Each structure stands twice: as C-alpha cells, then as structure tokens.
Amino acid sequence: MDYYNCLRNQLNCEYAFSNQGICIKKMQEGYAQVEKTVKKEDLDIDRTPNNSLYFHLANAACTAAAASHGYNAETVSFSFTLLNNAHVDDRLTADAREMLQLQPIRVFDFKITDQKGTLICNGTFTMNQTCVAI
C-alpha cells in the first residue's frame, strides 16, 4: 500500500470525518477528493442542507490535501460561495487543490459538485501547517 493510501485510511478513521459521513476517496500531494451523501439529518427546517454541511465537506477536502504533505494543518480563514442547493440522497464530491505555498501557510481552492456534475459551492481555505507529523 502506498503512502497516500495509508494516509487516506488513517484519516478516514478520524472521528470528525467518519462521524459526519465524509469519506476520503483520493489523495495525492496537494490534492484530495472527499464524498458524502446528503441525509435528512443534514437539512434545515426549510428542507435544504444546512450550510455547515458544505463547510465540513470543504474543510475535510482541504484538510486532507494539506495532510498529504505529512503534517497537520489548521484552518486560518475560509470563504465559500453557495451557488446551488443539494437534496437528500445527492452524492456530493469536494475536490481541494493546493494553489499557493508560503511556509507555513498553504492556500487551497475547492469545489463541491453533485453526482450530475452540478457545481454546488466553491471557495478557498487558508491553512497553517503545523510542525506535528501525522
């Protein structure tokens, strides 16, 4: 098993990811892809997903992409634009790609799409890479 598969398996066991139904599907240096199926529990009273669903999915993708370098990272700031809403049983995919490295700061762009390829959300996470190895 290669390094990224080992790391992906380790991160998939983390409480924050598994408790929210988020699964890392792909990892390589500076890139990660995560997935989650929208459940009824993710909905607000108006029957649309709570924005925290999109935040957690994007944060998981960016955290995994940052972890691809072998160190923990903390979110410093983020911004996202919600373009469409997902629905129950939609399979959401978040892709995060590293755009800038200014040690210890790393900047990631992300996008979230549904199973039809519809762009749901996009944005940027800025993360501080710690000295703590994974």
N, CA and C of each residue as an Amber inpcrd file, in Angstrom:
protein
   402
   0.8540000  -1.1740000   0.0000000   0.0000000   0.0000000   0.0000000
   0.9040000   1.2430000   0.0000000   0.6190000   2.1950000  -0.8790000
   1.4720000   3.3760000  -0.9590000   1.1460000   4.3880000   0.1490000
   1.9830000   5.3960000   0.2590000   1.8820000   6.3960000   1.3200000
   0.5040000   7.0500000   1.3620000  -0.0190000   7.4770000   0.2150000
  -1.2940000   8.1970000   0.1960000  -2.4660000   7.2900000   0.5670000
  -2.4130000   6.0130000   0.1980000  -3.4630000   5.0910000   0.6160000
  -3.4320000   4.8830000   2.1200000  -2.2390000   4.7360000   2.6980000
  -2.1100000   4.5930000   4.1530000  -2.6500000   5.8300000   4.8600000
  -2.2670000   7.0050000   4.3770000  -2.7110000   8.2500000   4.9830000
  -4.2190000   8.4110000   4.8400000  -4.7520000   8.0980000   3.6740000
  -6.2030000   8.1860000   3.4440000  -6.9500000   7.2740000   4.4110000
  -6.4680000   6.0500000   4.5830000  -7.1170000   5.1140000   5.5030000
  -7.0670000   5.6320000   6.9340000  -5.9460000   6.2190000   7.3260000
  -5.8140000   6.7690000   8.6760000  -6.7940000   7.9280000   8.8800000
  -6.8660000   8.8390000   7.9230000  -7.7530000   9.9980000   8.0560000
  -9.2260000   9.5930000   8.0110000  -9.5710000   8.5710000   7.2360000
 -10.9590000   8.1160000   7.1730000 -11.4380000   7.5790000   8.5090000
 -10.5260000   7.1770000   9.3660000 -10.8880000   6.6750000  10.6990000
 -11.0230000   7.8020000  11.7190000 -10.6300000   9.0110000  11.3510000
 -10.7410000  10.1420000  12.2760000 -12.2050000  10.3980000  12.6010000
 -12.4770000  10.6970000  13.8480000 -13.8410000  10.8950000  14.3310000
 -14.5910000  11.9700000  13.5450000 -13.9280000  13.1050000  13.3080000
 -14.6130000  14.2300000  12.6520000 -15.0950000  13.8580000  11.2540000
 -14.3140000  13.0680000  10.5200000 -14.7210000  12.6920000   9.1700000
 -15.7990000  11.6140000   9.2190000 -15.5100000  10.5350000   9.9300000
 -16.4210000   9.3860000   9.9140000 -17.7450000   9.7070000  10.5920000
 -17.7310000  10.5410000  11.6210000 -18.9630000  10.9000000  12.3290000
 -19.9090000  11.6930000  11.4300000 -19.3830000  12.4010000  10.4640000
 -20.2100000  13.2080000   9.5610000 -20.5000000  12.4980000   8.2400000
 -20.0520000  11.2660000   8.1240000 -20.3030000  10.5100000   6.8990000
 -19.4380000  10.9230000   5.7320000 -18.3050000  11.5530000   6.0150000
 -17.3900000  12.0130000   4.9750000 -16.3050000  10.9640000   4.7770000
 -16.0490000  10.6470000   3.5140000 -15.0470000   9.6330000   3.1930000
 -14.0640000  10.1990000   2.1670000 -12.7620000  10.0490000   2.4690000
 -11.7350000  10.4890000   1.5250000 -11.6120000   9.4370000   0.4360000
 -11.7720000   9.8380000  -0.8050000 -11.6980000   8.9190000  -1.9340000
 -10.3460000   8.9370000  -2.6290000  -9.7500000  10.1200000  -2.7730000
  -8.4720000  10.2360000  -3.4770000  -7.5700000  11.2080000  -2.7390000
  -6.2710000  10.9180000  -2.7860000  -5.2620000  11.8270000  -2.2380000
  -4.0010000  11.7340000  -3.0630000  -3.3750000  12.8610000  -3.2640000
  -2.0270000  12.9270000  -3.8010000  -1.4550000  14.2410000  -3.2800000
  -0.2040000  14.4960000  -3.5160000   0.4000000  15.6780000  -2.9240000
  -0.3420000  16.9510000  -3.3360000  -0.8510000  17.6620000  -2.3240000
  -1.5470000  18.9250000  -2.5630000  -2.9450000  18.7840000  -3.1290000
  -3.5180000  17.5870000  -3.1160000  -4.8550000  17.3550000  -3.6830000
  -5.5960000  16.2990000  -2.8580000  -6.8980000  16.4880000  -2.7220000
  -7.7350000  15.4600000  -2.1030000  -9.1570000  15.5710000  -2.6350000
  -9.8440000  14.4300000  -2.6170000 -11.2540000  14.3650000  -3.0060000
 -11.9980000  13.6020000  -1.9180000 -13.0860000  14.1910000  -1.4270000
 -13.9070000  13.5450000  -0.4060000 -15.3480000  13.4790000  -0.8840000
 -16.1160000  12.5550000  -0.3010000 -17.5170000  12.3790000  -0.6870000
 -18.4080000  12.2520000   0.5370000 -19.6660000  12.6020000   0.3360000
 -20.6980000  12.4510000   1.3600000 -22.0560000  12.4020000   0.6790000
 -22.9240000  11.5490000   1.1890000 -24.3070000  11.5100000   0.7270000
 -25.1520000  12.3620000   1.6640000 -25.9800000  13.2320000   1.0970000
 -26.8370000  14.1100000   1.9010000 -27.9410000  13.2720000   2.5430000
 -28.0770000  13.4230000   3.8550000 -29.1050000  12.7080000   4.6340000
 -30.1350000  13.6990000   5.1500000 -31.2740000  13.1750000   5.6040000
 -32.3140000  14.0370000   6.1850000 -31.7820000  14.8420000   7.3630000
 -30.8460000  14.2520000   8.1010000 -30.2770000  14.9190000   9.2760000
 -29.4620000  16.1630000   8.8970000 -29.0880000  16.2890000   7.6360000
 -28.3090000  17.4350000   7.1770000 -29.1750000  18.6430000   6.8210000
 -30.4950000  18.4790000   6.8700000 -31.4030000  19.5240000   6.3940000
 -31.8230000  20.4870000   7.4940000 -32.0690000  21.7340000   7.0870000
 -32.6670000  22.7380000   7.9540000 -34.1810000  22.6050000   7.8970000
 -34.8660000  23.4670000   8.6100000 -36.3300000  23.4280000   8.6480000
 -36.9550000  23.6750000   7.2770000 -36.2320000  24.3990000   6.4050000
 -36.7670000  24.6680000   5.0650000 -36.4430000  23.5380000   4.0770000
 -35.9160000  22.4350000   4.5920000 -35.6080000  21.2220000   3.8260000
 -34.4680000  21.3970000   2.8230000 -33.6080000  22.3610000   3.0780000
 -32.3710000  22.4980000   2.3040000 -31.2120000  22.1820000   3.2430000
 -30.1060000  21.7120000   2.7070000 -28.9680000  21.3940000   3.5750000
 -28.4660000  22.6200000   4.3390000 -28.1400000  22.4050000   5.5990000
 -27.5350000  23.4430000   6.4080000 -26.1770000  23.7760000   5.7980000
 -25.8160000  25.0510000   5.8130000 -24.5360000  25.4590000   5.2180000
 -23.3410000  24.7790000   5.8750000 -23.4920000  24.3190000   7.0980000
 -22.3850000  23.6340000   7.7680000 -22.0170000  22.3440000   7.0360000
 -22.9720000  21.7440000   6.3310000 -22.6750000  20.5540000   5.5280000
 -21.6040000  20.8790000   4.4970000 -21.7640000  21.9880000   3.7930000
 -20.8070000  22.3800000   2.7600000 -19.4570000  22.7560000   3.3880000
 -19.5190000  23.4630000   4.5400000 -18.2770000  23.8210000   5.2170000
 -17.5030000  22.5700000   5.6150000 -18.1630000  21.6150000   6.2670000
 -17.4730000  20.4120000   6.7360000 -16.9000000  19.6060000   5.5750000
 -17.6370000  19.5330000   4.4890000 -17.1550000  18.7910000   3.3200000
 -15.9230000  19.4800000   2.7170000 -15.9920000  20.7880000   2.5540000
 -14.8470000  21.5430000   2.0110000 -13.6640000  21.4920000   2.9650000
 -13.9240000  21.6370000   4.2580000 -12.8550000  21.5950000   5.2460000
 -12.1680000  20.2340000   5.2490000 -12.9440000  19.1680000   5.1170000
 -12.3570000  17.8260000   5.0790000 -11.4570000  17.6610000   3.8590000
 -11.9100000  18.1450000   2.7080000 -11.1050000  18.0320000   1.4820000
  -9.8100000  18.8340000   1.6160000  -9.9080000  20.0560000   2.1140000
  -8.7140000  20.9010000   2.2440000  -7.7770000  20.3700000   3.3250000
  -8.3240000  19.8580000   4.4130000  -7.5040000  19.2700000   5.4730000
  -6.7540000  18.0500000   4.9500000  -7.4330000  17.2130000   4.1790000
  -6.7860000  16.0270000   3.6140000  -5.7050000  16.4280000   2.6080000
  -5.9860000  17.4430000   1.7940000  -4.9760000  17.9130000   0.8310000
  -3.7570000  18.4650000   1.5610000  -3.9960000  19.1910000   2.6480000
  -2.8820000  19.7180000   3.4430000  -2.1230000  18.5740000   4.1050000
  -2.8420000  17.5700000   4.5910000  -2.2230000  16.4220000   5.2570000
  -1.3860000  15.5890000   4.2920000  -1.6000000  15.7560000   3.0050000
  -0.8360000  14.9920000   2.0190000   0.6640000  15.2890000   2.1130000
   1.0050000  16.3870000   2.7850000   2.4160000  16.7360000   2.9820000
   2.9930000  16.0770000   4.2340000   2.1430000  15.3600000   4.9830000
   2.6100000  14.6100000   6.1450000   2.5170000  15.3350000   7.4740000
   1.8940000  16.5200000   7.4850000   1.7690000  17.2910000   8.7160000
   0.3300000  17.7530000   8.9060000  -0.0480000  17.9510000  10.1710000
  -1.3610000  18.5140000  10.4710000  -1.4130000  19.9660000  10.0090000
  -2.6270000  20.4460000   9.7760000  -2.8240000  21.8440000   9.3980000
  -4.0970000  22.3510000  10.0680000  -4.1040000  23.6400000  10.3600000
  -5.2540000  24.2810000  11.0000000  -5.8340000  25.3080000  10.0370000
  -7.1500000  25.3970000  10.0090000  -7.8010000  26.4050000   9.1740000
  -7.5920000  27.7810000   9.7870000  -7.1050000  28.7080000   8.9750000
  -6.8930000  30.0880000   9.4050000  -8.0740000  30.9430000   8.9470000
  -8.4810000  30.7760000   7.7000000  -9.6280000  31.5080000   7.1730000
 -10.2160000  30.7230000   6.0080000 -11.4550000  31.0590000   5.6820000
 -12.1030000  30.4050000   4.5500000 -13.1610000  31.3310000   3.9720000
 -13.4820000  31.0860000   2.7340000 -14.6170000  31.7590000   2.1000000
 -15.2420000  30.7750000   1.1390000 -16.5500000  30.8290000   1.0370000
 -17.1950000  29.9890000   0.0410000 -18.4250000  30.6720000  -0.5110000
 -18.7370000  30.3050000  -1.7310000 -19.9030000  30.8350000  -2.4210000
 -20.8450000  29.6800000  -2.7050000 -22.0570000  29.7820000  -2.1970000
 -23.0790000  28.7620000  -2.4220000 -23.8410000  29.1190000  -3.6910000
 -23.7700000  28.2330000  -4.6760000 -24.3750000  28.5040000  -5.9850000
 -25.6820000  27.7510000  -6.1950000 -25.7770000  26.5560000  -5.6320000
 -26.9650000  25.7090000  -5.7520000 -27.1250000  24.9250000  -4.4640000
 -28.3170000  24.4160000  -4.2240000 -28.5390000  23.5720000  -3.0600000
 -28.5750000  22.1130000  -3.4710000 -28.0770000  21.2720000  -2.5940000
 -28.1680000  19.8260000  -2.7900000 -29.4890000  19.3380000  -2.2100000
 -29.7950000  18.0710000  -2.4370000 -31.0340000  17.4510000  -1.9580000
 -30.7100000  16.1300000  -1.2710000 -31.6580000  15.6510000  -0.5030000
 -31.4820000  14.3630000   0.1710000 -31.1200000  13.3000000  -0.8540000
 -30.1820000  12.4580000  -0.5040000 -29.6490000  11.3570000  -1.3140000
 -28.6940000  11.8070000  -2.4220000 -28.4470000  13.1140000  -2.5620000
 -27.4170000  13.5570000  -3.5020000 -26.0580000  13.1060000  -2.9840000
 -25.2120000  12.6840000  -3.8990000 -23.8430000  12.3070000  -3.5590000
 -22.9530000  13.4990000  -3.8860000 -22.4180000  14.1530000  -2.8470000
 -21.5950000  15.3340000  -3.0350000 -20.1210000  14.9570000  -3.0350000
 -19.3800000  15.5890000  -3.9190000 -17.9360000  15.3880000  -4.0210000
 -17.2530000  16.7350000  -3.8770000 -16.2760000  16.7920000  -2.9740000
 -15.4810000  18.0080000  -2.8040000 -14.0570000  17.7170000  -3.2570000
 -13.5560000  18.5500000  -4.1460000 -12.1710000  18.4680000  -4.6160000
 -11.4280000  19.6900000  -4.0890000 -10.2590000  19.4480000  -3.4890000
  -9.4150000  20.5440000  -2.9950000  -8.0390000  20.4340000  -3.6330000
  -7.5520000  21.5650000  -4.1040000  -6.2430000  21.6050000  -4.7580000
  -5.4340000  22.7600000  -4.1890000  -4.1860000  22.4640000  -3.8320000
  -3.3070000  23.4880000  -3.2920000  -2.9310000  24.4780000  -4.3970000
  -3.0910000  25.7690000  -4.0900000  -2.8220000  26.8080000  -5.0710000
  -1.5830000  27.6380000  -4.7320000  -1.2290000  27.6850000  -3.4410000
  -0.1300000  28.5420000  -3.0240000   0.5120000  27.9810000  -1.7580000
   1.8450000  28.0250000  -1.7060000   2.5970000  27.6130000  -0.5220000
   3.4900000  28.7620000  -0.0850000   3.2550000  29.2430000   1.1040000
   4.1140000  30.2550000   1.7330000   4.3610000  29.7430000   3.1450000
   5.3290000  28.8550000   3.3050000   5.5280000  28.1500000   4.5690000
   5.3780000  29.0770000   5.7540000   4.5790000  28.7500000   6.7380000
   3.8020000  27.5330000   6.8860000   2.3760000  27.6580000   6.3480000
   2.0790000  28.7320000   5.6260000   0.7240000  28.9660000   5.1090000
   0.5390000  28.2640000   3.7690000  -0.6130000  27.6150000   3.6380000
  -0.9840000  26.9520000   2.3810000  -2.4060000  27.3750000   2.0190000
  -2.6310000  27.6590000   0.7370000  -3.9430000  28.1090000   0.2630000
  -4.5000000  27.0540000  -0.6850000  -5.7700000  26.6800000  -0.4470000
  -6.4320000  25.6480000  -1.2360000  -7.7160000  26.1920000  -1.8390000
  -7.9320000  25.9130000  -3.1190000  -9.2240000  26.1610000  -3.7520000
  -9.9990000  24.8640000  -3.7130000 -11.3140000  24.9780000  -3.5480000
 -12.1400000  23.7770000  -3.5470000 -13.4020000  24.0100000  -4.3700000
 -13.9960000  22.9080000  -4.7850000 -15.3100000  22.9600000  -5.4170000
 -16.0860000  21.7380000  -4.9380000 -17.3890000  21.9240000  -4.7940000
 -18.2860000  20.8350000  -4.4210000 -19.2890000  20.6650000  -5.5470000
 -19.4060000  19.4310000  -6.0270000 -20.3530000  19.1140000  -7.0940000
 -21.2510000  17.9680000  -6.6390000 -22.3990000  17.8360000  -7.3040000
 -23.2580000  16.6820000  -7.0240000 -22.9750000  15.5840000  -8.0500000
 -23.7190000  14.4960000  -7.9670000 -23.4700000  13.3390000  -8.8320000
 -23.7200000  13.6440000 -10.3100000 -24.4310000  14.7190000 -10.6160000
 -24.6730000  15.1070000 -12.0140000 -23.5940000  16.0610000 -12.5320000
 -22.6860000  16.4720000 -11.6420000 -21.6400000  17.4160000 -12.0310000
 -22.0270000  18.8670000 -11.8190000 -23.1890000  19.1130000 -11.2270000
 -23.6370000  20.4800000 -10.9590000 -22.7580000  21.1010000  -9.8750000
 -22.2450000  22.3020000 -10.1330000 -21.4360000  22.9990000  -9.1450000
 -22.3470000  23.5260000  -8.0440000 -22.1170000  23.0510000  -6.8240000
 -22.9280000  23.4400000  -5.6760000 -22.2860000  24.6120000  -4.9440000
 -20.9720000  24.5420000  -4.7710000 -20.2680000  25.5080000  -3.9370000
 -18.8060000  25.5390000  -4.3480000 -18.1720000  26.6910000  -4.1840000
 -16.7220000  26.7640000  -4.3840000 -16.1480000  27.8120000  -3.4500000
 -14.8230000  27.8010000  -3.3010000 -14.2120000  28.7730000  -2.4110000
 -12.7580000  28.4760000  -2.1430000 -12.2570000  29.0520000  -1.0490000
 -10.8460000  28.9870000  -0.6980000 -10.6840000  28.7690000   0.7960000
  -9.7300000  27.9440000   1.1640000  -9.3190000  27.7570000   2.5600000
  -7.8570000  28.1490000   2.6730000  -7.5290000  28.9050000   3.7030000
  -6.1440000  29.2030000   4.0320000  -5.8200000  28.4210000   5.3040000
  -4.7170000  27.6650000   5.2520000  -4.3740000  26.7830000   6.3750000
  -2.9480000  27.0240000   6.8200000  -2.7420000  26.8400000   8.1120000
  -1.4200000  26.9420000   8.7160000  -0.9160000  25.5250000   8.9670000
   0.1680000  25.1550000   8.3070000   0.7390000  23.8250000   8.5020000
   1.5200000  23.8190000   9.8050000   1.1730000  22.8720000  10.6800000
   1.8720000  22.7770000  11.9590000   3.1400000  21.9440000  11.8170000
   3.8850000  21.8390000  12.8790000   5.0970000  21.0090000  12.8900000
   4.7860000  19.5950000  13.3790000   3.5000000  19.2900000  13.5640000
   3.0870000  17.9910000  14.0820000   2.9090000  17.0130000  12.9290000
   3.7430000  16.0090000  12.8820000   3.6500000  14.9990000  11.8170000
   2.4260000  14.1230000  12.0540000   1.8750000  13.6410000  10.9630000
   0.7100000  12.7550000  11.0350000   1.1800000  11.3390000  11.2550000
